């Protein structure tokens, strides 16, 4: 769904077009910002014991062993977050939604993999996957 086709409608379920566009962009930017925060935790602050524990490292030694993988994962999340932000900008500016849909779907899929692998990680999967899922649903409804 392009921004111009959204703009062509006067209302959508009682919500104005401008409101729907704002919701889609805001949720997409929240999803992107969360992934940028994951980058900070996984790549910048990983050596802090409280941070590595948050991600399940039981000891300093285990955190040290995981550090290279977490650095990579952090940058992965940063690039994904930038993709969501860039996709939201591109959609708002041109109506082209491909990058936005890809980034949001990727985030949702990663959250599903996380919870499928470990049901105990449901909170992390919810934080990771709910904002992009809501943004994608709003985009599909628009």
CORTA-V495171 format. One record per backbone hydrogen bond with DSSP energy under -0.5 kcal/mol. CO is the residue of the C=O (numbers start at 1). NH is the residue of the N-H. Records with the same first field share a line. If there is no record, write none. Layout:
CO=NH + NH
This chain:
2=6
3=7
4=8
6=9
10=17
12=15
15=12
16=20
17=21
18=22
19=23
20=24
21=25
22=26
23=27
24=28
25=29
26=30
27=31
28=32
29=33
30=34
31=35
32=36
33=37
34=38
35=39
36=40
37=41
38=42
39=43 + 44
40=44 + 45
45=48
48=51 + 52
49=53
50=54
51=55
52=57
53=56
56=58
59=63
60=64
61=65
62=66
63=67
66=70
67=71
68=72
69=73
70=74
71=75
72=76
73=77
74=78
75=79
76=80
77=81
78=82
79=83
80=84
81=85
82=86
83=87
84=88
85=89
86=90
87=91
88=92
89=93
90=94 + 95 + 96
91=95
95=97
97=101
98=102
99=103
100=104
101=105
102=106
103=107
104=108
105=109
106=110
107=111
108=112
109=113
110=114
111=115
112=116
113=117
114=118
118=121
119=122
121=125
122=126
123=127
124=128
125=129
126=130
129=133
130=134
131=135
132=136
133=137
134=138
135=139
136=140
137=141
138=142
